[in-house]
Amino acid sequence: MDTEWQETEQGRWIVICSDAVGETAEAVVSAALRQFEARTARIKRFSHIAGVREIREAVREAAERQTFVAYTFAQPELTEMMIGEAAAHGVRAVDIMGPVISAISGTFHNPPLARPGLEGRMNEAYFRRVEAMEFAVKYDDGRDSRGIGLAEIVLIGVSRTSKTPLSIYLAHKGYKVANYPLTPEAQAPQELFQIPSRRIFGLTMELAAILKIRTERLRSLGLHADADYAAAHRVVEEFTYAEELMRRIGCRVIDVSGKSIEETAGLIIDCIQ
């Protein structure tokens, strides 16, 4: 059994258990936490659980921390052990995947395979994600404009509008993404006008937000915060140019101010699907 700690906010704990890695349970818990003002917690992950000894350790940890256990078990006997141990210690145990698996099995009259870690198998989807990740790195930040014609999704926008992290996130979902930075001094590549506009998404942001991001970026690099890069007049100039170019292309424009990467990616995926 492996354990992994993730420390964030003091005083709040969540225990996660899995007979595989536990990434699914952690992703669900993290998504749920975003619905609360206290969005962070310390997470202890118990991975590759094989028997009752590990389950007892995890439940005992949850009891001491006065928290609950979120678990994903492919093997029914582990689920039964967890239910029994949790009840014995007065700990709430939440089965992340069990109800959905039961619903699928009951609806389609097809028993589950009951093998842990199937979601991470090296199948076609896995290799597609790897290929997409390599594509996103190769055609990041306008390194090669030929990637625009090859991409399924093209992101354009001025500097610091989350183009790169959004590209990587979408690549993890299996989409080939190229992104291109817009500046008044550089002529936009012709490829932007040669592909369907529905594949292009312009990213914009509130002026105050991008000024703050750029100022912090300069400070992190040890540069003066009053450089043109973080000056209001320069950002307005860049935005004016970018908005005009996006209008000419006819692409959809998304204001990413206050949006998480996941939320923006969801909007884009909904559009292309």
Beta strands, then each sheet from edge to edge (+ up, - down):
strand 1: 2-6
strand 2: 13-18
strand 3: 42-47
strand 4: 69-72
strand 5: 93-95
strand 6: 153-157
strand 7: 177-181
strand 8: 200-204
strand 9: 252-255
sheet 1: 1+ 3- 2- 4- 5-
sheet 2: 7+ 6+ 8+ 9+
end
